[in-house]
Amino acid sequence: MGYTALHAGWGRLDASLDDLGCGRSWADVHRVKGLELACPECRGRVFARVSPHRARHFYHQVRPRDCALANESPEHHLLKLELATAARAAGFRAELEVGNEARTWRADVLVFDRQDRPFMALEAQLSPMTPQDARMRTDRYAADGVAVCWASMEKRPWERGVPSLRVARPRSRGDAWTVRHGMARYTWAAPHTLKTKAAWTHISCSLVDAVRWILQGRVHAHSGPDATVWWTARSYVQLAIVRARLEADAEAVVRAVAAEQRRQAADMRAAAAERRRRAAEDRRQAAEDHAREQRAEQERLTAFFEHAGMDAALWPAFMHMVRSTSGKAVECGAQSPAHGNGLLLYSRPRKDSAFQLAGVVCPDPSALARWPADLTILVPGRAWLSRIEEAARSPLKVAVLNPVTKRCAYERVGPGLRR
């Protein structure tokens, strides 16, 4: 005989008390003549009583050392009975304190299926247990093909990692045990779009209903995205899957758009880098072309530099001053024997006009006897200005452009204008 036979339910026991004698209490059971109760674990004699918390239970006449049932609290035993009663109410055979042949586990309540095979353990876990122990003990059951549901009366650190129920005992006699945590539904406001709110919410129900739903397969253990385990219906899981797929599709679109934006940005950066490279190449080529042109120009003007006594390195600065002071496009021609071997300079008054002779650089003073009055003479310094001034036979215009000091001045020289 087990505790199942001893505790056929509070209602049946009360009815038995009425049959045994009117007005008898729970504690009077052991006084009924001929009624002896025995522990199913150690076969020691037990008696009925009510704890200070009004929990009805049995106690051993002599507390044994190695009896597992002797060391459990009234609350633990009471919860086991409720779990067994709920399993039987669902139409299943349920036995208390049943272990496997290897003795690797011992179920508080072991439930058998229609073919009388064990398939579900209901554990009343009121003592402390770590999440690691809960997982390990759950795996032991699973190794024998037995699922498990852990039941506690307080919030425990292991309840998130294994299938469990947090229950509350009745507040008064006649009320049902209730489940406060562990059963959940998925709510998704209509219409079912990503803009409407959706969430898993825990529900309260009677312990009898929760056990029936679990044993009948109407709910199953489900692991959420954060690995939290709870009991729920498959329809809720399917609804959550639909929502998750919508979110995944939307996220995929967002990722695709972001990837395309990154690709376009990379293409733009590559195009900008290519433009910069080409611009740098163009600048380098232009610099090389300019340097080559300058070298060619200086080679072309070698005879003129010897004639003018000018350093070839100062020629670019001299021409820069010419262009800056005139404000016009200026081109350099060849030496002109007709102008005292001076270097001819041409300018263009307007963009669409032709170049015209505008000045001569360093003409030989011997050529000034018949020098046109409106043809400007350009010299690189005062020494040349003095030579022009001494040889002038008519008024002349002289531009002194010193490439060393970067100073420029316009002078008029000729008879009667000597300083």
Solvent accessible surface area in square Angstrom, and as a share of the most:
residue,aa,sasa,rsa
1,M,113,0.51
2,G,26,0.25
3,Y,10,0.04
4,T,36,0.21
5,A,63,0.48
6,L,14,0.07
7,H,10,0.05
8,A,39,0.30
9,G,26,0.25
10,W,51,0.18
11,G,55,0.53
12,R,164,0.60
13,L,27,0.13
14,D,36,0.18
15,A,52,0.41
16,S,47,0.30
17,L,10,0.05
18,D,98,0.51
19,D,126,0.65
20,L,73,0.36
21,G,20,0.19
22,C,135,0.81
23,G,73,0.70
24,R,104,0.38
25,S,56,0.36
26,W,14,0.05
27,A,37,0.29
28,D,29,0.15
29,V,5,0.03
30,H,52,0.23
31,R,152,0.55
32,V,20,0.11
33,K,201,0.85
34,G,80,0.77
35,L,59,0.29
36,E,124,0.56
37,L,21,0.10
38,A,22,0.17
39,C,0,0.00
40,P,40,0.25
41,E,63,0.28
42,C,48,0.29
43,R,139,0.51
44,G,26,0.25
45,R,93,0.34
46,V,1,0.01
47,F,20,0.08
48,A,2,0.01
49,R,111,0.41
50,V,64,0.37
51,S,13,0.08
52,P,135,0.85
53,H,133,0.59
54,R,196,0.72
55,A,1,0.01
56,R,40,0.15
57,H,13,0.06
58,F,21,0.09
59,Y,69,0.26
60,H,22,0.10
61,Q,104,0.46
62,V,120,0.69
63,R,163,0.59
64,P,30,0.19
65,R,237,0.86
66,D,128,0.66
67,C,1,0.01
68,A,53,0.41
69,L,8,0.04
70,A,12,0.09
71,N,92,0.47
72,E,38,0.17
73,S,48,0.31
74,P,32,0.20
75,E,39,0.18
76,H,31,0.14
77,H,8,0.03
78,L,14,0.07
79,L,0,0.00
80,K,0,0.00
81,L,13,0.07
82,E,36,0.16
83,L,2,0.01
84,A,1,0.00
85,T,68,0.40
86,A,1,0.01
87,A,0,0.00
88,R,76,0.28
89,A,72,0.56
90,A,10,0.07
91,G,46,0.45
92,F,19,0.08
93,R,107,0.39
94,A,2,0.01
95,E,54,0.24
96,L,20,0.10
97,E,32,0.14
98,V,41,0.23
99,G,34,0.33
100,N,27,0.14
101,E,179,0.80
102,A,75,0.58
103,R,219,0.80
104,T,68,0.39
105,W,24,0.08
106,R,103,0.38
107,A,0,0.00
108,D,14,0.07
109,V,0,0.00
110,L,4,0.02
111,V,0,0.00
112,F,22,0.09
113,D,32,0.17
114,R,155,0.57
115,Q,117,0.52
116,D,82,0.42
117,R,140,0.51
118,P,57,0.36
119,F,50,0.21
120,M,10,0.04
121,A,0,0.00
122,L,2,0.01
123,E,3,0.01
124,A,1,0.01
125,Q,13,0.06
126,L,34,0.17
127,S,64,0.41
128,P,118,0.74
129,M,18,0.08
130,T,66,0.38
131,P,59,0.37
132,Q,132,0.59
133,D,55,0.28
134,A,0,0.00
135,R,103,0.38
136,M,90,0.40
137,R,70,0.26
138,T,11,0.06
139,D,71,0.37
140,R,102,0.37
141,Y,3,0.01
142,A,63,0.49
143,A,88,0.68
144,D,76,0.39
145,G,60,0.58
146,V,5,0.03
147,A,51,0.39
148,V,4,0.02
149,C,3,0.02
150,W,0,0.00
151,A,1,0.01
152,S,1,0.01
153,M,49,0.22
154,E,106,0.47
155,K,153,0.65
156,R,48,0.18
157,P,95,0.60
158,W,1,0.00
159,E,7,0.03
160,R,130,0.47
161,G,35,0.33
162,V,2,0.01
163,P,18,0.11
164,S,7,0.04
165,L,2,0.01
166,R,50,0.18
167,V,2,0.01
168,A,29,0.22
169,R,76,0.28
170,P,36,0.23
171,R,226,0.83
172,S,63,0.41
173,R,181,0.66
174,G,78,0.75
175,D,75,0.39
176,A,58,0.45
177,W,17,0.06
178,T,36,0.21
179,V,0,0.00
180,R,119,0.43
181,H,44,0.20
182,G,3,0.03
183,M,3,0.01
184,A,4,0.03
185,R,94,0.34
186,Y,18,0.07
187,T,60,0.35
188,W,18,0.06
189,A,54,0.42
190,A,87,0.67
191,P,93,0.59
192,H,90,0.40
193,T,58,0.34
194,L,69,0.34
195,K,197,0.83
196,T,25,0.15
197,K,177,0.75
198,A,29,0.23
199,A,51,0.40
200,W,58,0.20
201,T,58,0.33
202,H,77,0.34
203,I,32,0.16
204,S,72,0.46
205,C,19,0.12
206,S,26,0.17
207,L,3,0.01
208,V,61,0.35
209,D,40,0.21
210,A,0,0.00
211,V,1,0.00
212,R,64,0.23
213,W,50,0.18
214,I,8,0.04
215,L,10,0.05
216,Q,80,0.35
217,G,46,0.45
218,R,132,0.48
219,V,14,0.08
220,H,42,0.19
221,A,41,0.32
222,H,36,0.16
223,S,68,0.44
224,G,9,0.09
225,P,141,0.88
226,D,93,0.48
227,A,70,0.54
228,T,11,0.07
229,V,17,0.10
230,W,16,0.06
231,W,10,0.03
232,T,1,0.01
233,A,23,0.18
234,R,147,0.54
235,S,77,0.50
236,Y,64,0.24
237,V,16,0.09
238,Q,104,0.46
239,L,45,0.22
240,A,16,0.13
241,I,58,0.29
242,V,69,0.40
243,R,31,0.11
244,A,53,0.41
245,R,160,0.59
246,L,64,0.32
247,E,81,0.36
248,A,56,0.43
249,D,87,0.45
250,A,36,0.28
251,E,81,0.36
252,A,44,0.34
253,V,93,0.54
254,V,91,0.52
255,R,131,0.48
256,A,60,0.47
257,V,73,0.42
258,A,30,0.23
259,A,45,0.35
260,E,68,0.30
261,Q,112,0.50
262,R,149,0.54
263,R,122,0.44
264,Q,87,0.39
265,A,35,0.27
266,A,41,0.32
267,D,70,0.36
268,M,137,0.61
269,R,150,0.55
270,A,62,0.48
271,A,43,0.33
272,A,23,0.18
273,A,45,0.35
274,E,57,0.26
275,R,151,0.55
276,R,151,0.55
277,R,134,0.49
278,R,143,0.52
279,A,37,0.29
280,A,45,0.35
281,E,68,0.30
282,D,91,0.47
283,R,155,0.57
284,R,110,0.40
285,Q,72,0.32
286,A,58,0.45
287,A,61,0.48
288,E,70,0.31
289,D,42,0.22
290,H,101,0.45
291,A,35,0.28
292,R,117,0.43
293,E,108,0.49
294,Q,62,0.27
295,R,134,0.49
296,A,55,0.43
297,E,47,0.21
298,Q,49,0.22
299,E,130,0.58
300,R,112,0.41
301,L,3,0.02
302,T,68,0.40
303,A,61,0.47
304,F,1,0.00
305,F,14,0.06
306,E,137,0.61
307,H,57,0.25
308,A,7,0.05
309,G,70,0.67
310,M,18,0.08
311,D,84,0.44
312,A,33,0.26
313,A,74,0.57
314,L,55,0.27
315,W,9,0.03
316,P,49,0.31
317,A,26,0.20
318,F,0,0.00
319,M,10,0.04
320,H,124,0.55
321,M,15,0.07
322,V,8,0.05
323,R,105,0.38
324,S,72,0.46
325,T,53,0.31
326,S,47,0.31
327,G,68,0.65
328,K,94,0.40
329,A,44,0.34
330,V,10,0.06
331,E,92,0.41
332,C,29,0.17
333,G,16,0.15
334,A,59,0.46
335,Q,53,0.24
336,S,11,0.07
337,P,115,0.72
338,A,89,0.69
339,H,37,0.16
340,G,10,0.09
341,N,70,0.36
342,G,0,0.00
343,L,0,0.00
344,L,24,0.12
345,L,4,0.02
346,Y,69,0.26
347,S,13,0.08
348,R,71,0.26
349,P,62,0.39
350,R,159,0.58
351,K,181,0.77
352,D,130,0.67
353,S,25,0.16
354,A,76,0.59
355,F,67,0.28
356,Q,108,0.48
357,L,67,0.33
358,A,45,0.35
359,G,1,0.01
360,V,0,0.00
361,V,0,0.00
362,C,0,0.00
363,P,0,0.00
364,D,52,0.27
365,P,23,0.14
366,S,96,0.62
367,A,29,0.23
368,L,0,0.00
369,A,68,0.53
370,R,229,0.84
371,W,15,0.05
372,P,65,0.41
373,A,69,0.53
374,D,114,0.59
375,L,16,0.08
376,T,27,0.16
377,I,0,0.00
378,L,14,0.07
379,V,0,0.00
380,P,22,0.14
381,G,13,0.13
382,R,122,0.45
383,A,78,0.60
384,W,17,0.06
385,L,1,0.00
386,S,53,0.34
387,R,113,0.41
388,I,0,0.00
389,E,21,0.10
390,E,128,0.57
391,A,21,0.16
392,A,1,0.00
393,R,150,0.55
394,S,34,0.22
395,P,71,0.44
396,L,1,0.00
397,K,60,0.26
398,V,1,0.01
399,A,3,0.02
400,V,9,0.05
401,L,1,0.01
402,N,39,0.20
403,P,5,0.03
404,V,101,0.58
405,T,73,0.43
406,K,131,0.55
407,R,186,0.68
408,C,61,0.37
409,A,32,0.25
410,Y,142,0.54
411,E,42,0.19
412,R,145,0.53
413,V,4,0.02
414,G,0,0.00
415,P,67,0.42
416,G,79,0.76
417,L,82,0.41
418,R,122,0.44
419,R,199,0.73
